[in-house]
Amino acid sequence: MASVVTIPSDWQKAELAVDGPSLTVVLGDDDLRHKLAVLAAHCSGVVVSRSSPSQKARACCAWLPCLSLAQASRRAVCACPAC
């Protein structure tokens, strides 16, 4: 399994899907949250399914710092009041 540090730049062609139960586990662990954020930043799109709106908002808040300014202005839609 590749570490998030070695994700090739051409991974921008891939999308990522995360379900609510998996997101609960990831958001509860700082290391996993950071790794998923970096992985999500390397994908062309991320779909979060079967999760609450508050889970999706927490995921956005976790992922936004890992996105470049261009990525964030082009793609990120965050419903979290903290962002």
C-alpha positions in Angstrom: 0.0 0.0 0.0 1.4 3.4 -1.0 1.8 6.0 1.6 0.1 9.4 1.1 3.5 10.9 0.6 4.1 8.9 -2.5 0.8 9.5 -4.3 1.6 10.1 -8.0 0.5 13.4 -9.4 -1.5 11.7 -12.2 -3.9 10.5 -9.5 -5.9 13.6 -10.2 -7.7 11.4 -12.8 -9.2 9.3 -10.0 -12.3 9.9 -7.9 -12.7 8.8 -4.3 -15.9 7.5 -2.6 -16.2 7.4 1.2 -19.3 6.1 3.1 -20.5 7.4 6.4 -19.4 4.5 8.7 -15.9 4.7 7.2 -15.9 8.5 7.6 -16.8 8.1 11.3 -13.7 6.0 11.9 -11.4 8.3 9.9 -12.7 11.5 11.5 -12.1 10.1 14.9 -8.4 9.6 14.3 -6.0 12.5 13.6 -3.6 10.4 11.6 -6.3 8.8 9.4 -8.0 12.2 9.0 -4.8 13.8 7.7 -4.1 10.8 5.4 -7.6 10.9 3.9 -7.4 14.6 3.5 -4.1 14.3 1.5 -5.5 11.5 -0.6 -8.7 13.5 -1.3 -6.6 16.5 -2.4 -5.0 14.3 -5.0 -8.3 13.1 -6.5 -10.4 14.9 -9.1 -13.5 14.4 -7.0 -14.7 13.0 -3.7 -18.2 11.6 -3.0 -19.3 11.1 0.6 -22.3 8.9 0.8 -24.6 7.5 3.5 -23.5 10.2 6.0 -25.0 13.0 7.9 -24.6 16.6 6.7 -22.5 17.3 9.8 -20.1 14.5 8.8 -19.8 15.9 5.3 -19.1 19.3 6.8 -16.4 17.9 9.2 -14.8 16.1 6.2 -14.7 19.4 4.2 -13.2 21.3 7.1 -10.5 18.5 7.5 -9.7 18.5 3.8 -9.7 22.2 2.9 -6.2 22.9 4.4 -4.7 20.2 2.2 -6.1 21.7 -1.0 -4.2 24.3 -2.9 -5.8 27.6 -3.4 -6.7 26.8 -7.0 -8.3 23.5 -6.0 -10.2 25.0 -3.1 -11.7 27.8 -5.2 -12.5 25.5 -8.1 -13.9 22.5 -6.3 -14.5 22.7 -2.6 -18.0 23.3 -1.3 -18.1 23.3 2.5 -21.2 23.6 4.7 -19.3 23.8 8.0 -19.8 27.1 9.9 -16.3 26.8 11.3 -14.8 27.1 7.8 
